[in-house]
Structure formats: structure tokens, C-alpha cells
Amino acid sequence: MQQKAEGYYHIYNRGVEKRSIFNEERDRWRFLQALALFNNRESYERTLWNLQNREEGANMKSLKGFLSKQERDPLVKIIADCLMDNHYHLLVKEVAEDGMAKFMQKLGTGYTMYFNKKYDREGALFQGNYKSVRVDNDKYLHYLLVYINLLNPAEIIEPNLRKTGPKNLNKIINFAANYRWSTHKEYLGTRDSFIIDKEILGEFFNTPEKYESFCRQVLEAEKYKQVKHLTFE
């Protein structure tokens, strides 16, 4: 009998008219900074602006130092993330009442304001409201982690992966292991992000070897096809 995962959500959205939401690496770093900064009941207004005007500038190190000195009351736990050119995926666990909605409102508004100001544009950046799907059992949660962390980057080199299955498994594994913009590296143990709380998935995948082996099994058996809600409307 499968255990029930409680309070976990897969959140995803893409750019309006399928446009890019990350035009350069600095935009992706800004989105990651926003994940950390907005995951709190209280707002840190102008924090990134203030950090940018310090000598060291606004970067993940300076933001980590700032947040380590603050009283934190998080809205969600961020279990995994993946940033693609025109869309993103998040796996979160809600830990405060209406925490997911509050967090996503801050994230969407804050990043859109940054993007529009930087690129001198107006209007919505994202395609309507974000999509959220509740994850209700552990096995599904495990498959979803592999989809977010590994399959999204893998489709850069094998665009028809989900339809045809993997053509070159080792090439996919190696490409994903070097992709900077997903939390695959965190679960492989090659990077440690202060944004991520692996939570129950860190307990299940208690070694990088166990996680990597599971990823291979999911790809070989095409078990990612059990994650059925992944299309954008």
C-alpha cells in the first residue's frame, strides 16, 4: 500500500505566448534569488536593490548571508526546481496556511516587475495563473522529482523523449548532471543550495547513488509516463 504524501504540489507555468522568461543567465539567478527571498510571511522590500548597491553586489552568497541573519517564517518548503527557457517547474510543500498562493503571488509579481523593467516591456509575463497539482502518494512524488530534475533538461537534447523514450541513456544522464538550472545536482550531491529542503525525498534518496540509480530505472522503464498532468493548456 502506497503512503500518502501530504501537502506537496507540483507548480509550473510558462511565458505568455510561449515567450522566453529568461533571456540570459542573470535572469535565472534573479529568479532563484526570488525563490529564496519571497518564501517568507514578511516581505523584504527593496532587499535585492539594497544588496545590489553593496560592494559585493546581489548574488546567492550575499543573499544567503542576509537571510541567515533574519527571523524566517517560510510559506513553503522548496523541494525541487527546474528553469527552462520559457517555463519553470517547482515542487513545494505547503507549510503555512495559504502559503503556496501567497508565495506564488509574491514570486510572480516580483519577477515580472524585474523582467519588465529590465527589458522595457509592459503587461503579463506569464501565461495566466500558475498551474498547481497536488501530489497524493510517494511513488508519484518520486517519479515527479525525476521528471522535474532530469527529463526537462534532457528534452533539450532529445526533444521527443517523452514520446519515443530515451535514445541515448548515458548522454541524457551526463547532460542532466551538468545542467545548472535544475536541482538534479543537489540530489546527486554535487551542489548544496540553501534554497532547497529535500525533506521526505532526501530521506528516501539517502545517497546520491540511490537517486541516480532510480533515475536510470525511471528512464529505462519510461515510468515518467505515469506523470500525466504535464501539458500546458
C-alpha positions in Angstrom: 0.0 0.0 0.0 1.4 3.4 -1.0 2.0 6.0 1.6 0.2 9.4 1.2 2.3 12.4 0.6 0.8 15.3 2.4 0.9 19.0 1.3 3.1 18.6 -1.8 2.4 20.4 -5.0 3.8 20.5 -8.5 3.7 24.1 -9.7 4.5 25.1 -13.3 4.0 28.0 -15.7 5.4 29.3 -18.9 5.8 32.7 -20.6 2.8 34.4 -22.3 2.6 33.4 -26.0 5.3 30.8 -25.1 7.9 33.6 -24.9 11.2 33.2 -23.1 11.1 34.2 -19.5 14.9 34.0 -19.1 16.8 35.9 -21.7 20.2 35.4 -20.0 21.8 33.7 -17.1 21.4 36.7 -14.8 17.7 36.4 -15.2 17.8 32.8 -14.0 19.9 33.8 -11.0 17.4 36.5 -10.2 14.5 34.0 -10.3 16.4 31.7 -7.9 17.1 34.7 -5.6 13.4 35.4 -5.7 12.6 31.9 -4.6 14.6 32.4 -1.5 13.6 36.0 -0.7 9.8 35.7 -1.2 9.5 32.4 0.8 8.6 34.2 4.0 5.4 35.7 5.6 7.1 39.1 5.9 8.2 41.0 2.8 11.8 42.1 2.5 11.1 45.1 0.4 13.9 46.5 -1.7 16.3 43.8 -0.3 17.7 42.9 -3.7 18.1 46.6 -4.6 19.9 47.2 -1.3 22.2 44.2 -1.9 23.0 45.3 -5.4 24.2 48.6 -4.1 26.6 47.0 -1.6 30.2 46.4 -2.6 29.8 42.7 -3.1 26.5 43.1 -5.1 23.4 40.9 -5.1 24.4 37.3 -5.5 23.5 34.0 -3.9 26.3 34.3 -1.4 25.3 37.8 -0.2 21.6 36.8 -0.2 22.4 33.7 1.9 24.3 35.9 4.4 21.4 38.4 4.6 18.8 35.7 5.1 20.8 33.9 7.7 20.5 36.9 10.0 16.8 37.3 9.6 13.9 35.7 11.5 12.3 33.4 8.9 8.7 32.2 8.7 8.6 30.3 5.5 5.4 29.8 3.4 6.6 26.6 1.7 9.5 24.2 1.5 11.0 24.2 -1.9 11.8 20.6 -2.7 13.0 20.9 -6.3 13.1 23.4 -9.2 13.9 23.5 -12.8 14.3 26.6 -15.0 13.9 26.2 -18.8 13.9 29.0 -21.4 10.2 29.6 -21.5 8.9 27.8 -18.4 9.7 26.6 -14.9 8.7 23.8 -12.6 8.7 23.8 -8.8 8.0 21.0 -6.3 6.9 22.5 -3.0 5.4 21.5 0.3 3.0 24.0 1.8 3.9 24.7 5.5 1.7 27.8 6.2 -2.0 28.4 5.7 -2.5 29.6 2.1 1.3 29.5 1.9 1.5 28.3 -1.7 -0.8 31.0 -3.0 1.0 33.8 -1.0 4.4 32.6 -2.1 3.4 32.3 -5.8 1.8 35.8 -5.8 5.0 37.3 -4.5 7.2 35.3 -6.9 5.1 36.1 -10.0 4.7 39.8 -9.2 8.3 40.3 -8.1 9.9 38.5 -11.1 7.6 40.1 -13.6 8.4 43.6 -12.3 12.1 42.9 -12.5 11.8 41.4 -16.1 9.6 44.2 -17.4 11.8 46.9 -16.0 15.0 45.3 -17.3 13.6 44.7 -20.8 11.4 47.9 -21.0 8.2 46.0 -21.5 4.7 46.1 -20.0 2.0 43.6 -19.2 1.8 40.0 -18.2 4.9 37.9 -18.4 3.4 34.5 -17.6 0.6 32.6 -19.3 -2.2 33.2 -16.9 -2.2 31.8 -13.4 0.3 29.2 -12.4 -0.7 25.6 -12.6 -0.7 23.5 -9.4 -1.3 19.8 -8.9 -1.5 18.2 -5.6 0.8 15.1 -5.2 -1.0 12.5 -3.2 1.3 9.5 -2.9 5.0 8.8 -2.5 5.6 6.8 -5.7 4.1 9.6 -7.8 6.3 12.1 -5.9 9.4 10.1 -6.8 8.6 10.0 -10.5 7.8 13.7 -10.5 11.1 14.5 -9.0 12.9 12.7 -11.8 10.6 14.5 -14.4 11.4 17.9 -13.0 15.1 17.4 -12.3 16.2 15.2 -15.2 13.6 14.9 -18.0 13.2 18.7 -18.5 16.9 19.3 -19.2 17.1 16.0 -21.2 14.5 17.2 -23.7 16.9 19.9 -24.8 19.0 17.2 -26.5 16.2 14.7 -27.1 13.0 16.8 -27.8 10.8 13.7 -28.4 12.0 11.9 -25.3 8.6 11.5 -23.7 7.0 10.2 -26.9 9.8 7.9 -28.1 11.7 7.0 -25.0 15.4 7.7 -24.5 17.7 7.1 -27.5 21.0 7.6 -25.7 20.6 7.0 -21.9 24.2 7.8 -21.0 24.2 11.0 -23.0 21.0 12.1 -21.2 22.3 11.2 -17.8 25.6 13.2 -18.4 23.8 16.2 -19.9 21.4 16.5 -17.0 24.2 16.1 -14.4 25.8 19.2 -15.9 22.7 21.3 -16.3 23.0 24.2 -14.0 19.3 25.2 -13.7 17.7 22.2 -12.0 18.1 20.7 -8.6 19.3 17.4 -10.1 22.8 18.5 -8.9 21.5 18.8 -5.3 20.2 15.2 -5.3 23.4 13.9 -7.0 25.3 15.5 -4.1 27.4 17.7 -6.4 26.0 21.0 -5.2 24.3 22.3 -2.0 21.7 25.0 -2.3 20.4 26.9 0.7 17.1 27.3 -1.1 16.3 23.6 -1.2 14.9 21.4 1.5 14.8 17.8 0.2 12.5 16.8 3.1 11.0 13.4 2.6 12.7 12.9 -0.7 16.1 13.4 1.0 15.2 10.6 3.4 14.1 8.2 0.6 17.1 9.1 -1.7 19.5 9.0 1.2 22.6 8.6 -1.0 23.4 10.1 -4.4 23.9 6.6 -5.7 20.4 5.6 -4.8 18.9 8.6 -6.5 21.0 8.2 -9.7 20.0 4.5 -9.9 16.4 5.4 -9.5 16.7 8.0 -12.3 18.1 5.4 -14.6 15.3 2.9 -13.8 12.7 5.6 -14.5 14.2 6.4 -17.9 14.8 2.8 -18.9 11.2 1.7 -18.0 9.7 5.0 -19.2 7.9 5.3 -15.8 7.8 9.1 -16.2 4.7 8.4 -18.4 2.8 7.9 -15.1 3.1 11.7 -14.5 0.1 12.6 -16.6 -0.7 16.3 -15.8 2.3 17.9 -17.5 0.7 19.6 -20.5 0.2 23.4 -20.7 -3.3 24.4 -21.8 
